[in-house]
Amino acid sequence: MKAKVHVTLKRAVLDPQGKAIAHALNALGFPEVTGARQGKVIELELADLPPGEADARLDAMCRALLANPVIEDYRIERGT
């Protein structure tokens, strides 16, 4: 089974890297960019598990290592 975990900073947390991206895009001639937020995508390959167990295990992985729930949000996409 494959899964993707999308991790982003919470909206209330300042994102200096996102601000730098928006500024750089403006400087490169893309004035329509008014803001940017950056994040990360983690692709995982897992042994087959029942759907409910897979969801619980992926959530536990996010809370233990992949995301900092205090300042980051995460979204899990499960594939086949």
PDB file with SEQRES, HELIX, SHEET and CRYST1 records, atoms N, CA, C and O in Angstrom:
SEQRES   1 A   80  MET LYS ALA LYS VAL HIS VAL THR LEU LYS ARG ALA VAL          
SEQRES   2 A   80  LEU ASP PRO GLN GLY LYS ALA ILE ALA HIS ALA LEU ASN          
SEQRES   3 A   80  ALA LEU GLY PHE PRO GLU VAL THR GLY ALA ARG GLN GLY          
SEQRES   4 A   80  LYS VAL ILE GLU LEU GLU LEU ALA ASP LEU PRO PRO GLY          
SEQRES   5 A   80  GLU ALA ASP ALA ARG LEU ASP ALA MET CYS ARG ALA LEU          
SEQRES   6 A   80  LEU ALA ASN PRO VAL ILE GLU ASP TYR ARG ILE GLU ARG          
SEQRES   7 A   80  GLY THR                                                      
HELIX    1 AA1 PRO A   16  ALA A   27  1                                  12    
HELIX    2 AA2 PRO A   51  MET A   61  1                                  11    
HELIX    3 AA3 CYS A   62  LEU A   66  3                                   5    
SHEET    1 AA1 3 GLY A  39  GLU A  45  0                                        
SHEET    2 AA1 3 LYS A   2  LEU A   9 -1                                        
SHEET    3 AA1 3 GLU A  72  ARG A  78 -1                                        
CRYST1    1.000    1.000    1.000  90.00  90.00  90.00 P 1           1          
ATOM      1  N   MET A   1       0.841  -1.162   0.000  1.00  0.00           N  
ATOM      2  CA  MET A   1       0.000   0.000   0.000  1.00  0.00           C  
ATOM      3  C   MET A   1       0.897   1.239   0.000  1.00  0.00           C  
ATOM      4  O   MET A   1       1.960   1.248   0.620  1.00  0.00           O  
ATOM      5  N   LYS A   2       0.459   2.268  -0.694  1.00  0.00           N  
ATOM      6  CA  LYS A   2       1.189   3.530  -0.725  1.00  0.00           C  
ATOM      7  C   LYS A   2       0.362   4.600  -0.032  1.00  0.00           C  
ATOM      8  O   LYS A   2      -0.868   4.570  -0.052  1.00  0.00           O  
ATOM      9  N   ALA A   3       1.063   5.543   0.578  1.00  0.00           N  
ATOM     10  CA  ALA A   3       0.396   6.666   1.225  1.00  0.00           C  
ATOM     11  C   ALA A   3       1.254   7.904   1.037  1.00  0.00           C  
ATOM     12  O   ALA A   3       2.481   7.825   0.979  1.00  0.00           O  
ATOM     13  N   LYS A   4       0.587   9.053   0.944  1.00  0.00           N  
ATOM     14  CA  LYS A   4       1.267  10.343   0.904  1.00  0.00           C  
ATOM     15  C   LYS A   4       0.805  11.145   2.101  1.00  0.00           C  
ATOM     16  O   LYS A   4      -0.386  11.205   2.405  1.00  0.00           O  
ATOM     17  N   VAL A   5       1.758  11.760   2.775  1.00  0.00           N  
ATOM     18  CA  VAL A   5       1.452  12.630   3.909  1.00  0.00           C  
ATOM     19  C   VAL A   5       1.853  14.042   3.506  1.00  0.00           C  
ATOM     20  O   VAL A   5       3.015  14.295   3.189  1.00  0.00           O  
ATOM     21  N   HIS A   6       0.890  14.961   3.519  1.00  0.00           N  
ATOM     22  CA  HIS A   6       1.131  16.366   3.194  1.00  0.00           C  
ATOM     23  C   HIS A   6       1.202  17.125   4.518  1.00  0.00           C  
ATOM     24  O   HIS A   6       0.246  17.125   5.294  1.00  0.00           O  
ATOM     25  N   VAL A   7       2.336  17.769   4.769  1.00  0.00           N  
ATOM     26  CA  VAL A   7       2.546  18.490   6.019  1.00  0.00           C  
ATOM     27  C   VAL A   7       2.731  19.976   5.706  1.00  0.00           C  
ATOM     28  O   VAL A   7       3.570  20.338   4.881  1.00  0.00           O  
ATOM     29  N   THR A   8       1.957  20.827   6.359  1.00  0.00           N  
ATOM     30  CA  THR A   8       2.072  22.277   6.183  1.00  0.00           C  
ATOM     31  C   THR A   8       2.006  22.963   7.537  1.00  0.00           C  
ATOM     32  O   THR A   8       1.463  22.421   8.499  1.00  0.00           O  
ATOM     33  N   LEU A   9       2.567  24.161   7.594  1.00  0.00           N  
ATOM     34  CA  LEU A   9       2.458  24.944   8.819  1.00  0.00           C  
ATOM     35  C   LEU A   9       1.012  25.377   9.015  1.00  0.00           C  
ATOM     36  O   LEU A   9       0.297  25.643   8.048  1.00  0.00           O  
ATOM     37  N   LYS A  10       0.589  25.444  10.262  1.00  0.00           N  
ATOM     38  CA  LYS A  10      -0.755  25.952  10.544  1.00  0.00           C  
ATOM     39  C   LYS A  10      -0.830  27.405  10.107  1.00  0.00           C  
ATOM     40  O   LYS A  10       0.179  28.110  10.100  1.00  0.00           O  
ATOM     41  N   ARG A  11      -2.023  27.850   9.743  1.00  0.00           N  
ATOM     42  CA  ARG A  11      -2.221  29.218   9.248  1.00  0.00           C  
ATOM     43  C   ARG A  11      -1.741  30.273  10.248  1.00  0.00           C  
ATOM     44  O   ARG A  11      -1.270  31.335   9.842  1.00  0.00           O  
ATOM     45  N   ALA A  12      -1.853  29.994  11.537  1.00  0.00           N  
ATOM     46  CA  ALA A  12      -1.464  30.976  12.554  1.00  0.00           C  
ATOM     47  C   ALA A  12       0.053  31.087  12.718  1.00  0.00           C  
ATOM     48  O   ALA A  12       0.536  32.010  13.374  1.00  0.00           O  
ATOM     49  N   VAL A  13       0.810  30.153  12.127  1.00  0.00           N  
ATOM     50  CA  VAL A  13       2.268  30.139  12.265  1.00  0.00           C  
ATOM     51  C   VAL A  13       2.888  30.882  11.082  1.00  0.00           C  
ATOM     52  O   VAL A  13       2.543  30.628   9.928  1.00  0.00           O  
ATOM     53  N   LEU A  14       3.802  31.797  11.381  1.00  0.00           N  
ATOM     54  CA  LEU A  14       4.495  32.531  10.325  1.00  0.00           C  
ATOM     55  C   LEU A  14       5.296  31.564   9.457  1.00  0.00           C  
ATOM     56  O   LEU A  14       5.856  30.584   9.949  1.00  0.00           O  
ATOM     57  N   ASP A  15       5.340  31.857   8.153  1.00  0.00           N  
ATOM     58  CA  ASP A  15       6.039  30.997   7.194  1.00  0.00           C  
ATOM     59  C   ASP A  15       7.053  31.847   6.416  1.00  0.00           C  
ATOM     60  O   ASP A  15       6.766  32.283   5.301  1.00  0.00           O  
ATOM     61  N   PRO A  16       8.240  32.085   7.002  1.00  0.00           N  
ATOM     62  CA  PRO A  16       9.215  32.932   6.321  1.00  0.00           C  
ATOM     63  C   PRO A  16       9.674  32.368   4.982  1.00  0.00           C  
ATOM     64  O   PRO A  16       9.963  33.133   4.062  1.00  0.00           O  
ATOM     65  N   GLN A  17       9.747  31.056   4.855  1.00  0.00           N  
ATOM     66  CA  GLN A  17      10.147  30.472   3.577  1.00  0.00           C  
ATOM     67  C   GLN A  17       9.070  30.710   2.524  1.00  0.00           C  
ATOM     68  O   GLN A  17       9.390  31.007   1.373  1.00  0.00           O  
ATOM     69  N   GLY A  18       7.814  30.586   2.895  1.00  0.00           N  
ATOM     70  CA  GLY A  18       6.725  30.881   1.971  1.00  0.00           C  
ATOM     71  C   GLY A  18       6.749  32.334   1.533  1.00  0.00           C  
ATOM     72  O   GLY A  18       6.516  32.643   0.365  1.00  0.00           O  
ATOM     73  N   LYS A  19       7.035  33.235   2.487  1.00  0.00           N  
ATOM     74  CA  LYS A  19       7.126  34.661   2.161  1.00  0.00           C  
ATOM     75  C   LYS A  19       8.268  34.915   1.174  1.00  0.00           C  
ATOM     76  O   LYS A  19       8.125  35.712   0.246  1.00  0.00           O  
ATOM     77  N   ALA A  20       9.404  34.236   1.375  1.00  0.00           N  
ATOM     78  CA  ALA A  20      10.542  34.381   0.462  1.00  0.00           C  
ATOM     79  C   ALA A  20      10.203  33.857  -0.931  1.00  0.00           C  
ATOM     80  O   ALA A  20      10.627  34.435  -1.932  1.00  0.00           O  
ATOM     81  N   ILE A  21       9.444  32.769  -0.998  1.00  0.00           N  
ATOM     82  CA  ILE A  21       9.027  32.217  -2.292  1.00  0.00           C  
ATOM     83  C   ILE A  21       8.153  33.227  -3.030  1.00  0.00           C  
ATOM     84  O   ILE A  21       8.359  33.481  -4.217  1.00  0.00           O  
ATOM     85  N   ALA A  22       7.184  33.798  -2.334  1.00  0.00           N  
ATOM     86  CA  ALA A  22       6.293  34.781  -2.958  1.00  0.00           C  
ATOM     87  C   ALA A  22       7.081  35.996  -3.431  1.00  0.00           C  
ATOM     88  O   ALA A  22       6.854  36.497  -4.533  1.00  0.00           O  
ATOM     89  N   HIS A  23       8.003  36.468  -2.606  1.00  0.00           N  
ATOM     90  CA  HIS A  23       8.818  37.624  -2.974  1.00  0.00           C  
ATOM     91  C   HIS A  23       9.665  37.310  -4.211  1.00  0.00           C  
ATOM     92  O   HIS A  23       9.750  38.130  -5.125  1.00  0.00           O  
ATOM     93  N   ALA A  24      10.285  36.142  -4.246  1.00  0.00           N  
ATOM     94  CA  ALA A  24      11.124  35.753  -5.386  1.00  0.00           C  
ATOM     95  C   ALA A  24      10.294  35.628  -6.663  1.00  0.00           C  
ATOM     96  O   ALA A  24      10.741  36.045  -7.732  1.00  0.00           O  
ATOM     97  N   LEU A  25       9.100  35.064  -6.564  1.00  0.00           N  
ATOM     98  CA  LEU A  25       8.250  34.951  -7.745  1.00  0.00           C  
ATOM     99  C   LEU A  25       7.841  36.332  -8.256  1.00  0.00           C  
ATOM    100  O   LEU A  25       7.793  36.560  -9.465  1.00  0.00           O  
ATOM    101  N   ASN A  26       7.549  37.246  -7.341  1.00  0.00           N  
ATOM    102  CA  ASN A  26       7.247  38.626  -7.748  1.00  0.00           C  
ATOM    103  C   ASN A  26       8.439  39.231  -8.484  1.00  0.00           C  
ATOM    104  O   ASN A  26       8.272  39.867  -9.525  1.00  0.00           O  
ATOM    105  N   ALA A  27       9.632  39.036  -7.948  1.00  0.00           N  
ATOM    106  CA  ALA A  27      10.846  39.586  -8.558  1.00  0.00           C  
ATOM    107  C   ALA A  27      11.128  38.958  -9.922  1.00  0.00           C  
ATOM    108  O   ALA A  27      11.770  39.581 -10.769  1.00  0.00           O  
ATOM    109  N   LEU A  28      10.659  37.745 -10.139  1.00  0.00           N  
ATOM    110  CA  LEU A  28      10.857  37.059 -11.423  1.00  0.00           C  
ATOM    111  C   LEU A  28       9.773  37.398 -12.441  1.00  0.00           C  
ATOM    112  O   LEU A  28       9.736  36.822 -13.528  1.00  0.00           O  
ATOM    113  N   GLY A  29       8.894  38.328 -12.091  1.00  0.00           N  
ATOM    114  CA  GLY A  29       7.890  38.764 -13.049  1.00  0.00           C  
ATOM    115  C   GLY A  29       6.530  38.111 -12.898  1.00  0.00           C  
ATOM    116  O   GLY A  29       5.760  38.055 -13.858  1.00  0.00           O  
ATOM    117  N   PHE A  30       6.223  37.618 -11.711  1.00  0.00           N  
ATOM    118  CA  PHE A  30       4.919  37.009 -11.451  1.00  0.00           C  
ATOM    119  C   PHE A  30       4.201  37.815 -10.371  1.00  0.00           C  
ATOM    120  O   PHE A  30       4.056  37.347  -9.241  1.00  0.00           O  
ATOM    121  N   PRO A  31       3.747  39.037 -10.716  1.00  0.00           N  
ATOM    122  CA  PRO A  31       3.133  39.906  -9.707  1.00  0.00           C  
ATOM    123  C   PRO A  31       1.791  39.394  -9.185  1.00  0.00           C  
ATOM    124  O   PRO A  31       1.306  39.866  -8.157  1.00  0.00           O  
ATOM    125  N   GLU A  32       1.192  38.436  -9.883  1.00  0.00           N  
ATOM    126  CA  GLU A  32      -0.096  37.902  -9.438  1.00  0.00           C  
ATOM    127  C   GLU A  32       0.023  37.056  -8.168  1.00  0.00           C  
ATOM    128  O   GLU A  32      -0.985  36.769  -7.522  1.00  0.00           O  
ATOM    129  N   VAL A  33       1.248  36.653  -7.806  1.00  0.00           N  
ATOM    130  CA  VAL A  33       1.447  35.875  -6.583  1.00  0.00           C  
ATOM    131  C   VAL A  33       1.382  36.836  -5.399  1.00  0.00           C  
ATOM    132  O   VAL A  33       2.236  37.709  -5.249  1.00  0.00           O  
ATOM    133  N   THR A  34       0.372  36.669  -4.572  1.00  0.00           N  
ATOM    134  CA  THR A  34       0.201  37.553  -3.419  1.00  0.00           C  
ATOM    135  C   THR A  34       0.586  36.872  -2.108  1.00  0.00           C  
ATOM    136  O   THR A  34       0.616  37.519  -1.061  1.00  0.00           O  
ATOM    137  N   GLY A  35       0.875  35.597  -2.155  1.00  0.00           N  
ATOM    138  CA  GLY A  35       1.294  34.877  -0.955  1.00  0.00           C  
ATOM    139  C   GLY A  35       1.640  33.441  -1.303  1.00  0.00           C  
ATOM    140  O   GLY A  35       1.206  32.917  -2.328  1.00  0.00           O  
ATOM    141  N   ALA A  36       2.412  32.820  -0.453  1.00  0.00           N  
ATOM    142  CA  ALA A  36       2.779  31.411  -0.638  1.00  0.00           C  
ATOM    143  C   ALA A  36       3.010  30.782   0.727  1.00  0.00           C  
ATOM    144  O   ALA A  36       3.453  31.448   1.664  1.00  0.00           O  
ATOM    145  N   ARG A  37       2.708  29.510   0.829  1.00  0.00           N  
ATOM    146  CA  ARG A  37       3.008  28.729   2.026  1.00  0.00           C  
ATOM    147  C   ARG A  37       3.698  27.480   1.535  1.00  0.00           C  
ATOM    148  O   ARG A  37       3.266  26.874   0.554  1.00  0.00           O  
ATOM    149  N   GLN A  38       4.742  27.095   2.190  1.00  0.00           N  
ATOM    150  CA  GLN A  38       5.479  25.915   1.771  1.00  0.00           C  
ATOM    151  C   GLN A  38       5.208  24.763   2.732  1.00  0.00           C  
ATOM    152  O   GLN A  38       4.771  24.965   3.865  1.00  0.00           O  
ATOM    153  N   GLY A  39       5.473  23.574   2.261  1.00  0.00           N  
ATOM    154  CA  GLY A  39       5.269  22.388   3.080  1.00  0.00           C  
ATOM    155  C   GLY A  39       6.121  21.254   2.564  1.00  0.00           C  
ATOM    156  O   GLY A  39       7.097  21.469   1.845  1.00  0.00           O  
ATOM    157  N   LYS A  40       5.748  20.057   2.933  1.00  0.00           N  
ATOM    158  CA  LYS A  40       6.484  18.879   2.474  1.00  0.00           C  
ATOM    159  C   LYS A  40       5.510  17.740   2.213  1.00  0.00           C  
ATOM    160  O   LYS A  40       4.427  17.671   2.794  1.00  0.00           O  
ATOM    161  N   VAL A  41       5.929  16.851   1.322  1.00  0.00           N  
ATOM    162  CA  VAL A  41       5.161  15.647   1.009  1.00  0.00           C  
ATOM    163  C   VAL A  41       6.059  14.458   1.292  1.00  0.00           C  
ATOM    164  O   VAL A  41       7.199  14.404   0.829  1.00  0.00           O  
ATOM    165  N   ILE A  42       5.545  13.514   2.047  1.00  0.00           N  
ATOM    166  CA  ILE A  42       6.291  12.302   2.382  1.00  0.00           C  
ATOM    167  C   ILE A  42       5.542  11.127   1.781  1.00  0.00           C  
ATOM    168  O   ILE A  42       4.373  10.904   2.096  1.00  0.00           O  
ATOM    169  N   GLU A  43       6.213  10.368   0.913  1.00  0.00           N  
ATOM    170  CA  GLU A  43       5.604   9.195   0.293  1.00  0.00           C  
ATOM    171  C   GLU A  43       6.074   7.956   1.048  1.00  0.00           C  
ATOM    172  O   GLU A  43       7.271   7.753   1.251  1.00  0.00           O  
ATOM    173  N   LEU A  44       5.120   7.139   1.455  1.00  0.00           N  
ATOM    174  CA  LEU A  44       5.415   5.929   2.215  1.00  0.00           C  
ATOM    175  C   LEU A  44       4.909   4.705   1.476  1.00  0.00           C  
ATOM    176  O   LEU A  44       3.863   4.747   0.828  1.00  0.00           O  
ATOM    177  N   GLU A  45       5.649   3.623   1.575  1.00  0.00           N  
ATOM    178  CA  GLU A  45       5.176   2.316   1.121  1.00  0.00           C  
ATOM    179  C   GLU A  45       5.024   1.452   2.354  1.00  0.00           C  
ATOM    180  O   GLU A  45       5.949   1.323   3.156  1.00  0.00           O  
ATOM    181  N   LEU A  46       3.844   0.857   2.498  1.00  0.00           N  
ATOM    182  CA  LEU A  46       3.510   0.081   3.687  1.00  0.00           C  
ATOM    183  C   LEU A  46       3.060  -1.317   3.307  1.00  0.00           C  
ATOM    184  O   LEU A  46       2.544  -1.549   2.213  1.00  0.00           O  
ATOM    185  N   ALA A  47       3.264  -2.237   4.227  1.00  0.00           N  
ATOM    186  CA  ALA A  47       2.682  -3.567   4.062  1.00  0.00           C  
ATOM    187  C   ALA A  47       1.166  -3.406   4.102  1.00  0.00           C  
ATOM    188  O   ALA A  47       0.651  -2.489   4.742  1.00  0.00           O  
ATOM    189  N   ASP A  48       0.459  -4.294   3.422  1.00  0.00           N  
ATOM    190  CA  ASP A  48      -1.009  -4.216   3.406  1.00  0.00           C  
ATOM    191  C   ASP A  48      -1.576  -4.394   4.805  1.00  0.00           C  
ATOM    192  O   ASP A  48      -1.209  -5.316   5.534  1.00  0.00           O  
ATOM    193  N   LEU A  49      -2.476  -3.492   5.161  1.00  0.00           N  
ATOM    194  CA  LEU A  49      -3.181  -3.537   6.439  1.00  0.00           C  
ATOM    195  C   LEU A  49      -4.655  -3.294   6.167  1.00  0.00           C  
ATOM    196  O   LEU A  49      -5.001  -2.688   5.153  1.00  0.00           O  
ATOM    197  N   PRO A  50      -5.529  -3.753   7.050  1.00  0.00           N  
ATOM    198  CA  PRO A  50      -6.950  -3.400   6.900  1.00  0.00           C  
ATOM    199  C   PRO A  50      -7.086  -1.873   6.927  1.00  0.00           C  
ATOM    200  O   PRO A  50      -6.342  -1.203   7.643  1.00  0.00           O  
ATOM    201  N   PRO A  51      -8.034  -1.311   6.150  1.00  0.00           N  
ATOM    202  CA  PRO A  51      -8.154   0.151   6.026  1.00  0.00           C  
ATOM    203  C   PRO A  51      -8.186   0.911   7.356  1.00  0.00           C  
ATOM    204  O   PRO A  51      -7.473   1.904   7.502  1.00  0.00           O  
ATOM    205  N   GLY A  52      -8.970   0.486   8.297  1.00  0.00           N  
ATOM    206  CA  GLY A  52      -9.052   1.178   9.583  1.00  0.00           C  
ATOM    207  C   GLY A  52      -7.732   1.143  10.329  1.00  0.00           C  
ATOM    208  O   GLY A  52      -7.328   2.141  10.925  1.00  0.00           O  
ATOM    209  N   GLU A  53      -7.062   0.014  10.302  1.00  0.00           N  
ATOM    210  CA  GLU A  53      -5.766  -0.111  10.975  1.00  0.00           C  
ATOM    211  C   GLU A  53      -4.708   0.738  10.272  1.00  0.00           C  
ATOM    212  O   GLU A  53      -3.872   1.362  10.925  1.00  0.00           O  
ATOM    213  N   ALA A  54      -4.747   0.758   8.940  1.00  0.00           N  
ATOM    214  CA  ALA A  54      -3.792   1.565   8.171  1.00  0.00           C  
ATOM    215  C   ALA A  54      -3.956   3.043   8.524  1.00  0.00           C  
ATOM    216  O   ALA A  54      -2.963   3.741   8.729  1.00  0.00           O  
ATOM    217  N   ASP A  55      -5.190   3.523   8.596  1.00  0.00           N  
ATOM    218  CA  ASP A  55      -5.443   4.920   8.944  1.00  0.00           C  
ATOM    219  C   ASP A  55      -4.895   5.236  10.335  1.00  0.00           C  
ATOM    220  O   ASP A  55      -4.263   6.273  10.533  1.00  0.00           O  
ATOM    221  N   ALA A  56      -5.134   4.354  11.286  1.00  0.00           N  
ATOM    222  CA  ALA A  56      -4.665   4.574  12.656  1.00  0.00           C  
ATOM    223  C   ALA A  56      -3.142   4.576  12.715  1.00  0.00           C  
ATOM    224  O   ALA A  56      -2.548   5.396  13.414  1.00  0.00           O  
ATOM    225  N   ARG A  57      -2.510   3.663  11.985  1.00  0.00           N  
ATOM    226  CA  ARG A  57      -1.040   3.588  11.987  1.00  0.00           C  
ATOM    227  C   ARG A  57      -0.437   4.825  11.329  1.00  0.00           C  
ATOM    228  O   ARG A  57       0.546   5.375  11.826  1.00  0.00           O  
ATOM    229  N   LEU A  58      -1.017   5.264  10.218  1.00  0.00           N  
ATOM    230  CA  LEU A  58      -0.511   6.453   9.540  1.00  0.00           C  
ATOM    231  C   LEU A  58      -0.660   7.688  10.427  1.00  0.00           C  
ATOM    232  O   LEU A  58       0.245   8.519  10.491  1.00  0.00           O  
ATOM    233  N   ASP A  59      -1.784   7.808  11.103  1.00  0.00           N  
ATOM    234  CA  ASP A  59      -1.989   8.927  12.016  1.00  0.00           C  
ATOM    235  C   ASP A  59      -0.952   8.889  13.142  1.00  0.00           C  
ATOM    236  O   ASP A  59      -0.412   9.928  13.524  1.00  0.00           O  
ATOM    237  N   ALA A  60      -0.676   7.709  13.668  1.00  0.00           N  
ATOM    238  CA  ALA A  60       0.327   7.573  14.731  1.00  0.00           C  
ATOM    239  C   ALA A  60       1.713   7.962  14.226  1.00  0.00           C  
ATOM    240  O   ALA A  60       2.480   8.589  14.957  1.00  0.00           O  
ATOM    241  N   MET A  61       2.043   7.599  12.990  1.00  0.00           N  
ATOM    242  CA  MET A  61       3.335   7.973  12.403  1.00  0.00           C  
ATOM    243  C   MET A  61       3.463   9.486  12.298  1.00  0.00           C  
ATOM    244  O   MET A  61       4.518  10.053  12.585  1.00  0.00           O  
ATOM    245  N   CYS A  62       2.386  10.129  11.886  1.00  0.00           N  
ATOM    246  CA  CYS A  62       2.399  11.591  11.755  1.00  0.00           C  
ATOM    247  C   CYS A  62       2.622  12.253  13.101  1.00  0.00           C  
ATOM    248  O   CYS A  62       3.432  13.172  13.223  1.00  0.00           O  
ATOM    249  N   ARG A  63       1.906  11.787  14.108  1.00  0.00           N  
ATOM    250  CA  ARG A  63       2.015  12.397  15.431  1.00  0.00           C  
ATOM    251  C   ARG A  63       3.367  12.113  16.091  1.00  0.00           C  
ATOM    252  O   ARG A  63       3.865  12.932  16.864  1.00  0.00           O  
ATOM    253  N   ALA A  64       3.965  10.945  15.788  1.00  0.00           N  
ATOM    254  CA  ALA A  64       5.226  10.561  16.414  1.00  0.00           C  
ATOM    255  C   ALA A  64       6.444  11.193  15.748  1.00  0.00           C  
ATOM    256  O   ALA A  64       7.421  11.511  16.426  1.00  0.00           O  
ATOM    257  N   LEU A  65       6.398  11.381  14.409  1.00  0.00           N  
ATOM    258  CA  LEU A  65       7.610  11.803  13.713  1.00  0.00           C  
ATOM    259  C   LEU A  65       7.392  12.749  12.538  1.00  0.00           C  
ATOM    260  O   LEU A  65       8.124  13.727  12.393  1.00  0.00           O  
ATOM    261  N   LEU A  66       6.416  12.478  11.716  1.00  0.00           N  
ATOM    262  CA  LEU A  66       6.318  13.167  10.429  1.00  0.00           C  
ATOM    263  C   LEU A  66       5.838  14.603  10.524  1.00  0.00           C  
ATOM    264  O   LEU A  66       6.164  15.412   9.656  1.00  0.00           O  
ATOM    265  N   ALA A  67       5.075  14.945  11.549  1.00  0.00           N  
ATOM    266  CA  ALA A  67       4.559  16.304  11.703  1.00  0.00           C  
ATOM    267  C   ALA A  67       4.631  16.703  13.172  1.00  0.00           C  
ATOM    268  O   ALA A  67       4.603  15.859  14.068  1.00  0.00           O  
ATOM    269  N   ASN A  68       4.724  17.986  13.390  1.00  0.00           N  
ATOM    270  CA  ASN A  68       4.660  18.527  14.747  1.00  0.00           C  
ATOM    271  C   ASN A  68       3.254  19.099  14.918  1.00  0.00           C  
ATOM    272  O   ASN A  68       2.987  20.209  14.457  1.00  0.00           O  
ATOM    273  N   PRO A  69       2.356  18.369  15.567  1.00  0.00           N  
ATOM    274  CA  PRO A  69       0.960  18.800  15.652  1.00  0.00           C  
ATOM    275  C   PRO A  69       0.751  20.155  16.334  1.00  0.00           C  
ATOM    276  O   PRO A  69      -0.325  20.740  16.209  1.00  0.00           O  
ATOM    277  N   VAL A  70       1.736  20.654  17.037  1.00  0.00           N  
ATOM    278  CA  VAL A  70       1.611  21.952  17.685  1.00  0.00           C  
ATOM    279  C   VAL A  70       1.623  23.067  16.641  1.00  0.00           C  
ATOM    280  O   VAL A  70       0.871  24.035  16.756  1.00  0.00           O  
ATOM    281  N   ILE A  71       2.479  22.934  15.620  1.00  0.00           N  
ATOM    282  CA  ILE A  71       2.611  24.019  14.635  1.00  0.00           C  
ATOM    283  C   ILE A  71       2.282  23.590  13.204  1.00  0.00           C  
ATOM    284  O   ILE A  71       2.246  24.427  12.302  1.00  0.00           O  
ATOM    285  N   GLU A  72       2.041  22.291  12.988  1.00  0.00           N  
ATOM    286  CA  GLU A  72       1.802  21.811  11.629  1.00  0.00           C  
ATOM    287  C   GLU A  72       0.483  21.054  11.526  1.00  0.00           C  
ATOM    288  O   GLU A  72       0.042  20.399  12.471  1.00  0.00           O  
ATOM    289  N   ASP A  73      -0.132  21.162  10.354  1.00  0.00           N  
ATOM    290  CA  ASP A  73      -1.278  20.335   9.992  1.00  0.00           C  
ATOM    291  C   ASP A  73      -0.780  19.251   9.049  1.00  0.00           C  
ATOM    292  O   ASP A  73       0.234  19.426   8.374  1.00  0.00           O  
ATOM    293  N   TYR A  74      -1.485  18.145   9.005  1.00  0.00           N  
ATOM    294  CA  TYR A  74      -1.135  17.109   8.035  1.00  0.00           C  
ATOM    295  C   TYR A  74      -2.402  16.503   7.455  1.00  0.00           C  
ATOM    296  O   TYR A  74      -3.469  16.492   8.068  1.00  0.00           O  
ATOM    297  N   ARG A  75      -2.227  16.003   6.246  1.00  0.00           N  
ATOM    298  CA  ARG A  75      -3.325  15.347   5.528  1.00  0.00           C  
ATOM    299  C   ARG A  75      -2.747  14.072   4.932  1.00  0.00           C  
ATOM    300  O   ARG A  75      -1.664  14.086   4.346  1.00  0.00           O  
ATOM    301  N   ILE A  76      -3.469  12.979   5.082  1.00  0.00           N  
ATOM    302  CA  ILE A  76      -3.015  11.679   4.589  1.00  0.00           C  
ATOM    303  C   ILE A  76      -3.831  11.272   3.377  1.00  0.00           C  
ATOM    304  O   ILE A  76      -5.061  11.329   3.390  1.00  0.00           O  
ATOM    305  N   GLU A  77      -3.133  10.861   2.331  1.00  0.00           N  
ATOM    306  CA  GLU A  77      -3.764  10.286   1.118  1.00  0.00           C  
ATOM    307  C   GLU A  77      -3.345   8.833   1.060  1.00  0.00           C  
ATOM    308  O   GLU A  77      -2.155   8.529   0.971  1.00  0.00           O  
ATOM    309  N   ARG A  78      -4.299   7.946   1.111  1.00  0.00           N  
ATOM    310  CA  ARG A  78      -3.996   6.528   1.010  1.00  0.00           C  
ATOM    311  C   ARG A  78      -4.242   6.057  -0.408  1.00  0.00           C  
ATOM    312  O   ARG A  78      -5.274   6.374  -0.999  1.00  0.00           O  
ATOM    313  N   GLY A  79      -3.299   5.302  -0.961  1.00  0.00           N  
ATOM    314  CA  GLY A  79      -3.449   4.724  -2.289  1.00  0.00           C  
ATOM    315  C   GLY A  79      -3.449   3.214  -2.201  1.00  0.00           C  
ATOM    316  O   GLY A  79      -3.660   2.631  -1.137  1.00  0.00           O  
ATOM    317  N   THR A  80      -3.208   2.594  -3.346  1.00  0.00           N  
ATOM    318  CA  THR A  80      -3.179   1.125  -3.362  1.00  0.00           C  
ATOM    319  C   THR A  80      -1.772   0.617  -3.456  1.00  0.00           C  
ATOM    320  O   THR A  80      -1.554  -0.594  -3.481  1.00  0.00           O  
TER     321      THR A  80                                                      
END                                                                             
